[in-house]
């Protein structure tokens, strides 16, 4: 069974790019040459997208909203005054 899983690449495509017509097929086509053939039995990659276009359009915003509301994430926020005082390097100090 383990060999079977090593020979197959699966993925779920979500977010805005999943709305691009033919994106999943193109991704499969471009990844196929990158997958090493294991004993000649490598299977082509298979990707799926959630069926609801509405869910795919709003998933990123929903996830960002949840992440932004977490107390642990709020500690990583950079204020305008911090950025103006320290500059772009403040990102490396706050988010090592």
C-alpha positions as protocol buffer text, in pm:
chain_id: "A"
residue {
  index: 1
  type: UNK
  ca { x: 0 y: 0 z: 0 }
}
residue {
  index: 2
  type: UNK
  ca { x: 283 y: 241 z: 84 }
}
residue {
  index: 3
  type: UNK
  ca { x: 428 y: 207 z: -267 }
}
residue {
  index: 4
  type: UNK
  ca { x: 92 y: 297 z: -413 }
}
residue {
  index: 5
  type: UNK
  ca { x: 85 y: 629 z: -222 }
}
residue {
  index: 6
  type: UNK
  ca { x: 444 y: 711 z: -319 }
}
residue {
  index: 7
  type: UNK
  ca { x: 351 y: 679 z: -684 }
}
residue {
  index: 8
  type: UNK
  ca { x: 58 y: 918 z: -676 }
}
residue {
  index: 9
  type: UNK
  ca { x: 46 y: 1295 z: -629 }
}
residue {
  index: 10
  type: UNK
  ca { x: -283 y: 1447 z: -519 }
}
residue {
  index: 11
  type: UNK
  ca { x: -379 y: 1804 z: -444 }
}
residue {
  index: 12
  type: UNK
  ca { x: -669 y: 2033 z: -373 }
}
residue {
  index: 13
  type: UNK
  ca { x: -668 y: 2368 z: -547 }
}
residue {
  index: 14
  type: UNK
  ca { x: -839 y: 2650 z: -360 }
}
residue {
  index: 15
  type: UNK
  ca { x: -842 y: 3027 z: -361 }
}
residue {
  index: 16
  type: UNK
  ca { x: -858 y: 3274 z: -646 }
}
residue {
  index: 17
  type: UNK
  ca { x: -634 y: 3080 z: -886 }
}
residue {
  index: 18
  type: UNK
  ca { x: -876 y: 2790 z: -879 }
}
residue {
  index: 19
  type: UNK
  ca { x: -1121 y: 3013 z: -1065 }
}
residue {
  index: 20
  type: UNK
  ca { x: -892 y: 3038 z: -1370 }
}
residue {
  index: 21
  type: UNK
  ca { x: -1043 y: 2822 z: -1641 }
}
residue {
  index: 22
  type: UNK
  ca { x: -829 y: 2513 z: -1704 }
}
residue {
  index: 23
  type: UNK
  ca { x: -590 y: 2587 z: -1415 }
}
residue {
  index: 24
  type: UNK
  ca { x: -615 y: 2236 z: -1265 }
}
residue {
  index: 25
  type: UNK
  ca { x: -546 y: 2062 z: -1597 }
}
residue {
  index: 26
  type: UNK
  ca { x: -252 y: 2293 z: -1668 }
}
residue {
  index: 27
  type: UNK
  ca { x: -106 y: 2225 z: -1324 }
}
residue {
  index: 28
  type: UNK
  ca { x: -139 y: 1850 z: -1379 }
}
residue {
  index: 29
  type: UNK
  ca { x: 30 y: 1880 z: -1720 }
}
residue {
  index: 30
  type: UNK
  ca { x: 320 y: 2090 z: -1589 }
}
residue {
  index: 31
  type: UNK
  ca { x: 383 y: 1871 z: -1283 }
}
residue {
  index: 32
  type: UNK
  ca { x: 379 y: 1541 z: -1470 }
}
residue {
  index: 33
  type: UNK
  ca { x: 738 y: 1571 z: -1602 }
}
residue {
  index: 34
  type: UNK
  ca { x: 862 y: 1660 z: -1252 }
}
residue {
  index: 35
  type: UNK
  ca { x: 735 y: 1340 z: -1093 }
}
residue {
  index: 36
  type: UNK
  ca { x: 1000 y: 1071 z: -1101 }
}
residue {
  index: 37
  type: UNK
  ca { x: 892 y: 740 z: -1241 }
}
residue {
  index: 38
  type: UNK
  ca { x: 913 y: 484 z: -962 }
}
residue {
  index: 39
  type: UNK
  ca { x: 971 y: 155 z: -1131 }
}
residue {
  index: 40
  type: UNK
  ca { x: 780 y: 281 z: -1431 }
}
residue {
  index: 41
  type: UNK
  ca { x: 457 y: 287 z: -1231 }
}
residue {
  index: 42
  type: UNK
  ca { x: 422 y: 656 z: -1152 }
}
residue {
  index: 43
  type: UNK
  ca { x: 66 y: 778 z: -1193 }
}
residue {
  index: 44
  type: UNK
  ca { x: -19 y: 1122 z: -1329 }
}
residue {
  index: 45
  type: UNK
  ca { x: -98 y: 1389 z: -1069 }
}
residue {
  index: 46
  type: UNK
  ca { x: -463 y: 1455 z: -993 }
}
residue {
  index: 47
  type: UNK
  ca { x: -598 y: 1781 z: -854 }
}
residue {
  index: 48
  type: UNK
  ca { x: -951 y: 1870 z: -752 }
}
residue {
  index: 49
  type: UNK
  ca { x: -1120 y: 2202 z: -683 }
}
residue {
  index: 50
  type: UNK
  ca { x: -1414 y: 2261 z: -453 }
}
residue {
  index: 51
  type: UNK
  ca { x: -1731 y: 2269 z: -659 }
}
residue {
  index: 52
  type: UNK
  ca { x: -1869 y: 2600 z: -535 }
}
residue {
  index: 53
  type: UNK
  ca { x: -1719 y: 2904 z: -709 }
}
residue {
  index: 54
  type: UNK
  ca { x: -1854 y: 3119 z: -424 }
}
residue {
  index: 55
  type: UNK
  ca { x: -1654 y: 2917 z: -168 }
}
residue {
  index: 56
  type: UNK
  ca { x: -1341 y: 2947 z: -379 }
}
residue {
  index: 57
  type: UNK
  ca { x: -1387 y: 3324 z: -415 }
}
residue {
  index: 58
  type: UNK
  ca { x: -1436 y: 3384 z: -44 }
}
residue {
  index: 59
  type: UNK
  ca { x: -1211 y: 3119 z: 114 }
}
residue {
  index: 60
  type: UNK
  ca { x: -902 y: 3341 z: 117 }
}
residue {
  index: 61
  type: UNK
  ca { x: -1088 y: 3628 z: 282 }
}
residue {
  index: 62
  type: UNK
  ca { x: -1247 y: 3396 z: 535 }
}
residue {
  index: 63
  type: UNK
  ca { x: -911 y: 3240 z: 624 }
}
residue {
  index: 64
  type: UNK
  ca { x: -748 y: 3582 z: 651 }
}
residue {
  index: 65
  type: UNK
  ca { x: -1027 y: 3703 z: 876 }
}
residue {
  index: 66
  type: UNK
  ca { x: -985 y: 3406 z: 1108 }
}
residue {
  index: 67
  type: UNK
  ca { x: -606 y: 3444 z: 1112 }
}
residue {
  index: 68
  type: UNK
  ca { x: -627 y: 3817 z: 1177 }
}
residue {
  index: 69
  type: UNK
  ca { x: -856 y: 3766 z: 1475 }
}
residue {
  index: 70
  type: UNK
  ca { x: -616 y: 3530 z: 1654 }
}
residue {
  index: 71
  type: UNK
  ca { x: -437 y: 3689 z: 1948 }
}
residue {
  index: 72
  type: UNK
  ca { x: -111 y: 3516 z: 1860 }
}
residue {
  index: 73
  type: UNK
  ca { x: -122 y: 3664 z: 1509 }
}
residue {
  index: 74
  type: UNK
  ca { x: -197 y: 4015 z: 1635 }
}
residue {
  index: 75
  type: UNK
  ca { x: 143 y: 4017 z: 1807 }
}
residue {
  index: 76
  type: UNK
  ca { x: 299 y: 4003 z: 1460 }
}
residue {
  index: 77
  type: UNK
  ca { x: 117 y: 4311 z: 1328 }
}
residue {
  index: 78
  type: UNK
  ca { x: 340 y: 4599 z: 1223 }
}
residue {
  index: 79
  type: UNK
  ca { x: 206 y: 4948 z: 1280 }
}
residue {
  index: 80
  type: UNK
  ca { x: 272 y: 5233 z: 1040 }
}
residue {
  index: 81
  type: UNK
  ca { x: 477 y: 5414 z: 1303 }
}
residue {
  index: 82
  type: UNK
  ca { x: 694 y: 5102 z: 1360 }
}
residue {
  index: 83
  type: UNK
  ca { x: 749 y: 5065 z: 987 }
}
residue {
  index: 84
  type: UNK
  ca { x: 836 y: 5432 z: 943 }
}
residue {
  index: 85
  type: UNK
  ca { x: 1073 y: 5423 z: 1240 }
}
residue {
  index: 86
  type: UNK
  ca { x: 1258 y: 5098 z: 1158 }
}
residue {
  index: 87
  type: UNK
  ca { x: 1191 y: 5049 z: 787 }
}
residue {
  index: 88
  type: UNK
  ca { x: 1137 y: 4722 z: 599 }
}
residue {
  index: 89
  type: UNK
  ca { x: 1371 y: 4531 z: 831 }
}
residue {
  index: 90
  type: UNK
  ca { x: 1100 y: 4545 z: 1100 }
}
residue {
  index: 91
  type: UNK
  ca { x: 940 y: 4248 z: 924 }
}
residue {
  index: 92
  type: UNK
  ca { x: 1245 y: 4031 z: 1004 }
}
residue {
  index: 93
  type: UNK
  ca { x: 1242 y: 4145 z: 1366 }
}
residue {
  index: 94
  type: UNK
  ca { x: 872 y: 4073 z: 1419 }
}
residue {
  index: 95
  type: UNK
  ca { x: 855 y: 3756 z: 1207 }
}
residue {
  index: 96
  type: UNK
  ca { x: 1188 y: 3573 z: 1244 }
}
